[in-house]
Each structure stands twice: as structure tokens, then as C-alpha cells.
Amino acid sequence: MTQKKNVTWFVILAVVISWPLFLLPLVLPGSALVAWVLAMFGPGLAAIIVTRFIARESFASLNLRRLGPKRFYLWALLVPPVLAVLALGFTLLFGIGTLDTSFALIRDALPADATPVPVELIVLAQVAAAILLAPFVNVVLGAMGEELGWRGFLLPRLEELGKWRAILLSSTIWGLWHAPAILQGHNYPEHPVPGVLLMTVLCVLLGVFMSWLYFETRSPWAPALAHGSFNASAGLPLMFLVPGVNMTWGGTVASVSGWIGLALFAVWLVATRRLPFPKRD
């Protein structure tokens, strides 16, 4: 009963803190970037409040001082870019998008008076930054704010239900938490209302990967790095496609085409007995 109360308070606080920030752009147009970054800290703040003032546990229970086996940080950093490559491949395979070797999306975004730089060099720099730099920046700018809540607090407190139930329930809550942003056109601009369900499916699939990292390290840092890497690389396929791709169906890892790579990775985790039987508990 106590654990149920802690989980209930966590979910309530995560929503109460984050949703007003998600909705702020409706009142202050142009504030979405700042407001939504701040909203990402809601679950982490909720975890801290519940841990300290409701559960009356030590902050040590959130495992912020723990890293776990270092090799899983390579998985966290490199799996999302591989998923981006798979999303591009499936988008092309199903005819949802067309390969664009002229990089029109980047060319159109450049100012008319910009210093002439080969567009291929710009694309290479953006890909390198998305893989090697942006994930670490994203950890600070919100990814840890979320993962401290979803994986650092919620997942282990649901684990008594069984690992798979904990993964599915925590990931579903994570997906629904995004609802105000999705209804404003984030990720699925062509279908914002069904997008809430689509985002929930994405979070369940992605949550398998994030949860596996947590179970193997017992630390929120590995999922936070994976989250940061995912946010940095999920949209990279769009640079290689003719502009105008329907992002519900293809072009990003969040799209239906992107789900395939995530599903295949989840199947691999099960087939190799990495889930639900991690090597370290």
C-alpha cells in the first residue's frame, strides 16, 4: 500500500509540474522550446519530492551516485543512431520517403547570404554532433530530468509486479505524460490526436531499451544518456529525404517505420535472455 501511494503521488506530481509547462505555448506563442525543456524536469522533481517528503527515503535510493558497468553506456550512446539508420532504411523500403542526395532540407534552411560551405560538410558535422556531442548536452537539458523519474524512481518501485509489467506500466505512463505536447503537433503533426496513442506505443518500445539499461546498471545515468542520444538522432533521417515526408509513417525513429528497429531490438533482448533476466539485479 505504501509503495502504491508513492507511485500515485509521483504520477500526480509529474503531471501537475509538467503539464502547465507543456500547455504554456498555447498562451505564450513561441515559448515551446524553453517551456518543454523545463517540463522534462517534472518527473525528476516529482521523484525527489516523493522520495524525500512522502516516502521519507534517502536520496541514495535514486542511485544518482551509481554508474554500473561502463559498457552499457556505449549501448546507450550508439543504439539510437543505429535505430535512426534503420528508420531511414524502412522509410525508403516502404516508399514513404525518397532519398535526397542533394540535401534540400539543409539547403533550404541556409540563409541566402550564408558563407558558401559544402552542404555535405554541414550534414557530416550535424551527424557527428548528434552522435558524439548532443547526447551529453541533452542529458543536462532534460533527459536526466525525465529518467530520474521514469527509470530512477518509477520503474524499480513497480518491479515487484514483475519486470515486464513494470516496463510496460512505467512506459505507458511515460507515453501518456507527453499528451499535451503531442496534441499540439509534436512528433506527429499530421495526426495529433491519434498521436497520443502513437507516442505511447513509441514509449513502450523505447522503454524496453531504457529499462534494460537501468536493470543492467541500476543507475538512471545510462537511460539518461540513451534518452539524450535518442533525442539527438531520432530526426536525422529527415536530412536524407526529400522534404514533405509524413512523419507519422516515416522519416524519424518516432514514426511507425522507426518502431520496427525498436521492436527488433526488443526481440533481440528477449531472444538473448537479456530480458527479463538481466545479468545484474
Buried (B, 14 or more C-beta within 10 A) or exposed (E): EEEEEBBEBBBEBBBEBBBBBBBBBEEEEEBBEEBBBBBBBBBBBBBBBBBEEBBEEEEEBBBBEEBBEEEBBEBBBBBBBEBBBBBBBBBBEEEBBEEBEEBBBBEEEEEEEEEEEEBEEBBEEBBEEBBEEBBBBBBEBBBBBBBBBBBBBBBBBBBEBEBEEBBBBBBBBBBBBBBBBBBBEBBBEEBBEEBBBBBBBBBBBBBBBBBBBBBBBBBBBBBBBBBBBBBBBBBBBBBBBEEEBBBBBBBBBBBBBBBBBBEEBBEEBEEEEBBBEBEEE
